[in-house]
Amino acid sequence: MTVLPLLMILAVLAAAGFVLGRQRALALAGGEPRTLHSLPAYYGWYTAIMAFVPAFIALIVWLLIQPFYVERAALPHLPTSVQQDDTARQLAMTDVRRIAAGLDAAAAQGKLTESQIAAMDAPTPELDAALKDVRVALVSSATAEGLAGAKAYRSSLATVSVVRTVVIGLIALGGLAWALKVIAPDFWARNRVEKVVLRLLMLASLIAILTTVGIIWSLLSESFNFFSQYPIGDFFFGLTWNPKFGGGSELGFIPLFWGTIYITIIALLVAVPLGLFAAIYLAEYASKRTRAWVKPMIEVIAGIPTVVYGLFALITVGPFLRDFFAAPMGFGNSAASVMTAGIVIGLLNIPFISSLSDDIINAVPQSLRDGAFGLGSTKSETIRQVVLPAALPGIAGAILMGASRAIGETMIVVMGAGAAAKLSLNPFEAMTTMTVKIVGQLTGDTDFNSPETLVAFALGMTLFVITLLLNVMAVWIVRKYREQYE
Amino acid sequence: MNDMRIADRTVDANGIRIKASGVQVHYGDSHAIKDVSVDIPDKAVTAFIGPSGCGKSTFLRTLNRMNDTIPICRVQGNILLDGENIYDKRVDPVQLRAKVGMVFQKPNPFPKSIYDNVAYGPRIHGLTRNKAELDGIVESSLRKAALWNEVKDRLHAPGTGLSGGQQQRLCIARAVATSPEVLLMDEPCSALDPIATAQVEELIDELRSNFSVVIVTHSMQQAARVSQKTAFFHLGNLVEFGETSQIFTNPKDPRTESYITGRIG
């Protein structure tokens, strides 16, 4: 039996457990729910949890261990030389698994019968035809050893899955029976259930943390790999970015860093004033009716995919800036430029900054505004001298979030600023950013273990550290000023 | 500060600072203030008392046009400050509020230093020519608010770091710093503990020598302790207005008597 039906059995057992547990609790209470410690449903939930959770955890552990066990059954059929070499063994095992899957599929579709498979000792044309029919591709064509391994693999898997079904089912039934046994009117079912829910909440946050740790780990290990092939000083202080696929590349990080910073600064110069002014208008001046349609309109901007912005940068903003600013003023005639990407990313960031700032400004207590009005301030004085200072930490947080987004933006940069790494002060020059190069270096037909590819991880690591620092700074600013501005 | 002093206190014949006549206030469809006429004397404390929702705070806020910030609020009638109608089109409410200062129920110091809180009004109204003058105003205002000795060593610490009673006195100092003619106080002690309340009450009594003070209070003892004139509001009407001693010892209207003896409220 495969895993999915097994899970369904567990679900049915849990549902049955709920009904049985509830009934048992009510029966023990003599139909008088008030004499129970918890509401009857909690006894039901408790029984359901006891039926499902231990069995489910056992199933997960089982599935983690199972491949090692099953592969050990196939291993003796492989040549000794393969068994001893790690890489070769993994490749051979991949083939074994594919042949096994192909045999499964062929048997399921009636192309081969089980007896035909059992009779096969060496690869036959029928086997090759059947495998081709079910679209199984092999690293090399099937060998006798591979076939023998696959057959052993299949039979081992079949045995294991039967044993698995029995064991997991017994665990579930055992949990259910145990729960029914311990249920008593003074059994604290509610507290037990709540404890399980608490564990579930903890697990959810743990998974988020573990994911971050996993990301950092993969970035770090590949970055170390890169720095063992390329000098770290040349990466961080190199002024030229010139990857060559034959080797001898110059992978200097400074031009990409400069492009990233330059575009981010322009984006913030566009987004911060516009977003903040929009937020001030919406929060302080706009009537309810205006606000009701202006705010959603601004937020629509946030819903547009960035690639659409990229199109806008490519066909509208870029040529416009070239024809009306760059060319007449002698800044060159490139449609792709830092300015184009920066402006468009800035536009994209307006709703984030304005929406967050609007919420923050609205959170400033009305009593502060009243106090300022009561002293004879105009609305504008109140906003500038009382409301904005009070909202400042939150606004700073919003701006830093916008900066993080600008730094991480890829699509608009590719289409607006191009993919040429340059170190220049001219804002109408095509440049590029770290994120663009990460994509560029990873999506080529290159050897994964070459520094030209691995540099993507070093870039990713650096990018991660930069945005992390920005976020830490945002948290720090908010903490430092929050108490003062309460 | 005890109730025995009521009888001793007399109102100097200082004349009238604010003369309100026939004031009506509507919030949308609800009629919050019904034809209220009151004369607020100079250099004296006038208390507005009455049960919750009787309109005393609303009426207080008409005196410096704070109700203008509420779009659905309409005010009719005449309110004369020194003989000039404050609802006249030529009167800028912002200018008016500099002359009629306000202290609120909850202490609301700005998120600035103690010094900047007090200096806020003088700065926005351009009352000083140099830093020394501003320092002088800050010091004298804090002294008037009986806060100077407690904060003189930490003028640049945030105002929000003070205790509740100190914060309220800071707000009073802030209101005093613009040298208003009238000081409106909307339940200034309701968020304070008894000791801080006593300090603020003492302060109100001292402020009387410089300003005309109008205070809204829920506490009748407080009205009796600090005010010379008392107005009793009920359901949007001004029921009775007179000398505090007379209101509390010999009320003319049966509703006033019921309220001060605790039968309605």
Interface residues (C-beta under 8 A of the other chain):
Chain A: P365 S367 L368 R369 D370 G371 A372 F373 G374 L375 G376 S377 T378 E381 Q385 V386 P389 A390 E483 Q484 Y485 E486
Chain B: N64 M66 T69 V94 Q95 L96 R97 A98 K99 G101 M102 V103 F104 K106 N108 P109 F110 P111 K112 Y120 G121 I124 H125 P158 T160 G161 C171 R174 A175 T178 L184
